[in-house]
Amino acid sequence: MEPYEELANAIILLAVKDWRMAAKTLKRKPDNAWAWQIKRECVAFFRSQWFGRLTRVDGIMLLERLEKEAESRDEQRISAAGLSA
């Protein structure tokens, strides 16, 4: 892998990590302005032309997968607590 590809991957992985952290924070604190701002910035990045230049991954599809992942985590927490979803 070329150094520029490693850098591009690191940028994308950091955005994914930031999105996950913001989503997790918003589950606990839905009025957290910082988390909303981070999530908005990540969504804008995943939809941007720059994202498209960094990778062949479809940014919209990545967002959908992140949302499903977050929903799945919530359902697992509810099941673990003995409640039905």
Backbone hydrogen bonds in HBPLUS format (Angstrom, degrees):
<---DONOR---> <-ACCEPTOR-->    atom                        ^
c    i                          cat <-CA-CA->   ^        H-A-AA   ^      H-
h    n   atom  resd res      DA  || num        DHA   H-A  angle D-A-AA Bond
n    s   type  num  typ     dist DA aas  dist angle  dist       angle   num
A0005-GLU N   A0002-GLU O   3.00 MM   3  5.24 125.6  2.31 104.1 118.3     1
A0006-GLU N   A0002-GLU O   3.06 MM   4  6.44 152.2  2.14 153.2 161.7     2
A0007-LEU N   A0003-PRO O   2.95 MM   4  6.23 155.3  2.01 148.6 155.2     3
A0008-ALA N   A0004-TYR O   2.97 MM   4  6.15 160.1  2.01 142.1 147.5     4
A0009-ASN N   A0005-GLU O   2.92 MM   4  6.11 162.4  1.95 147.7 152.4     5
A0010-ALA N   A0006-GLU O   2.93 MM   4  6.12 154.1  2.00 144.4 151.7     6
A0011-ILE N   A0007-LEU O   2.97 MM   4  6.23 154.9  2.03 152.3 158.6     7
A0012-ILE N   A0008-ALA O   3.09 MM   4  6.36 163.2  2.12 151.9 155.7     8
A0013-LEU N   A0009-ASN O   2.88 MM   4  6.05 163.9  1.90 152.8 157.6     9
A0014-LEU N   A0010-ALA O   2.98 MM   4  6.09 150.7  2.07 142.9 150.3    10
A0015-ALA N   A0011-ILE O   3.10 MM   4  6.38 152.6  2.18 143.7 151.0    11
A0016-VAL N   A0012-ILE O   2.96 MM   4  6.28 154.7  2.03 151.0 158.0    12
A0017-LYS N   A0013-LEU O   2.92 MM   4  6.14 161.2  1.96 146.2 151.3    13
A0018-ASP N   A0014-LEU O   2.85 MM   4  6.08 158.5  1.90 148.7 154.6    14
A0019-TRP N   A0015-ALA O   2.88 MM   4  6.08 159.5  1.92 148.2 153.7    15
A0020-ARG N   A0016-VAL O   2.93 MM   4  6.18 165.4  1.95 154.8 158.2    16
A0021-MET N   A0017-LYS O   2.98 MM   4  6.18 160.9  2.02 149.7 155.0    17
A0022-ALA N   A0018-ASP O   2.91 MM   4  6.11 160.4  1.95 151.3 156.7    18
A0023-ALA N   A0019-TRP O   2.84 MM   4  6.06 163.3  1.87 154.4 159.2    19
A0024-LYS N   A0020-ARG O   2.91 MM   4  6.07 160.3  1.95 149.6 155.0    20
A0025-THR N   A0021-MET O   2.97 MM   4  6.14 157.6  2.02 145.0 151.5    21
A0026-LEU N   A0022-ALA O   2.90 MM   4  6.12 156.7  1.96 150.9 157.2    22
A0027-LYS N   A0023-ALA O   3.12 MM   4  6.37 136.1  2.32 141.3 151.8    23
A0028-ARG N   A0025-THR O   3.13 MM   3  5.37 124.2  2.46 100.7 113.8    24
A0029-LYS N   A0025-THR O   2.71 MM   4  5.83 157.1  1.76 154.2 162.5    25
A0032-ASN N   A0029-LYS O   3.04 MM   3  5.59 155.8  2.10 131.4 130.0    26
A0036-TRP N   A0032-ASN O   3.13 MM   4  6.44 159.5  2.17 151.7 157.7    27
A0037-GLN N   A0033-ALA O   2.98 MM   4  6.18 157.1  2.03 150.0 155.9    28
A0038-ILE N   A0034-TRP O   2.97 MM   4  6.29 162.6  2.00 155.0 159.3    29
A0039-LYS N   A0035-ALA O   2.92 MM   4  6.08 165.8  1.94 151.1 155.3    30
A0040-ARG N   A0036-TRP O   2.92 MM   4  6.10 159.6  1.96 148.3 153.9    31
A0041-GLU N   A0037-GLN O   2.94 MM   4  6.16 160.0  1.98 150.4 155.8    32
A0042-CYS N   A0038-ILE O   2.92 MM   4  6.17 156.7  1.97 152.1 158.5    33
A0043-VAL N   A0039-LYS O   2.93 MM   4  6.15 163.8  1.96 152.5 156.7    34
A0044-ALA N   A0040-ARG O   2.94 MM   4  6.14 162.4  1.97 149.7 154.7    35
A0045-PHE N   A0041-GLU O   2.95 MM   4  6.15 153.2  2.02 143.0 150.6    36
A0046-PHE N   A0042-CYS O   2.85 MM   4  6.15 166.1  1.87 158.4 161.1    37
A0047-ARG N   A0043-VAL O   3.10 MM   4  6.27 138.1  2.28 143.8 154.4    38
A0048-SER N   A0045-PHE O   3.02 MM   3  5.01 157.2  2.07 105.6 112.9    39
A0052-GLY N   A0048-SER O   3.33 MM   4  6.67 157.4  2.39 138.3 143.9    40
A0053-ARG N   A0049-GLN O   2.95 MM   4  6.32 130.4  2.21 142.8 156.8    41
A0053-ARG N   A0050-TRP O   2.99 MM   3  5.05 133.0  2.22  97.1 110.6    42
A0054-LEU N   A0050-TRP O   3.06 MM   4  6.36 134.4  2.27 145.0 157.6    43
A0054-LEU N   A0051-PHE O   3.03 MM   3  5.12 132.5  2.26  98.8 112.1    44
A0055-THR N   A0051-PHE O   3.17 MM   4  6.41 141.9  2.32 152.7 161.8    45
A0062-LEU N   A0058-ASP O   2.97 MM   4  6.28 153.5  2.04 149.9 158.1    46
A0063-LEU N   A0059-GLY O   2.98 MM   4  6.25 156.9  2.04 145.8 151.3    47
A0064-GLU N   A0060-ILE O   2.97 MM   4  6.28 158.4  2.02 149.7 155.5    48
A0065-ARG N   A0061-MET O   2.97 MM   4  6.25 154.4  2.04 148.9 155.6    49
A0066-LEU N   A0062-LEU O   2.92 MM   4  6.20 153.4  1.99 149.7 157.4    50
A0067-GLU N   A0063-LEU O   2.90 MM   4  6.18 158.0  1.95 152.3 158.0    51
A0068-LYS N   A0064-GLU O   2.98 MM   4  6.22 161.6  2.02 148.0 152.8    52
A0069-GLU N   A0065-ARG O   2.87 MM   4  6.02 153.7  1.94 144.5 152.3    53
A0070-ALA N   A0066-LEU O   2.96 MM   4  6.21 156.8  2.02 147.1 152.7    54
A0071-GLU N   A0067-GLU O   2.94 MM   4  6.23 158.2  1.98 150.9 157.0    55
A0072-SER N   A0068-LYS O   2.85 MM   4  6.01 157.7  1.90 149.0 155.2    56
A0073-ARG N   A0069-GLU O   2.99 MM   4  6.26 153.9  2.06 147.2 153.9    57
A0074-ASP N   A0070-ALA O   3.10 MM   4  6.38 152.4  2.18 144.2 151.3    58
A0075-GLU N   A0071-GLU O   2.96 MM   4  6.27 158.6  2.00 151.7 157.2    59
A0076-GLN N   A0072-SER O   2.95 MM   4  6.18 153.6  2.02 148.3 155.4    60
A0077-ARG N   A0073-ARG O   3.02 MM   4  6.26 151.9  2.10 144.2 151.5    61
A0078-ILE N   A0074-ASP O   3.00 MM   4  6.29 157.8  2.05 150.6 156.4    62
A0079-SER N   A0075-GLU O   2.93 MM   4  6.15 162.6  1.96 148.7 153.5    63
A0080-ALA N   A0076-GLN O   2.88 MM   4  6.01 155.2  1.94 145.3 152.5    64
A0081-ALA N   A0077-ARG O   3.06 MM   4  6.24 135.5  2.27 138.7 149.8    65
A0081-ALA N   A0078-ILE O   3.17 MM   3  5.16 130.3  2.43  94.4 107.6    66
A0083-LEU N   A0078-ILE O   3.10 MM   5  5.46 159.6  2.14 158.8 153.0    67
A0082-GLY N   A0079-SER O   2.99 MM   3  5.18 158.4  2.04 106.3 112.9    68
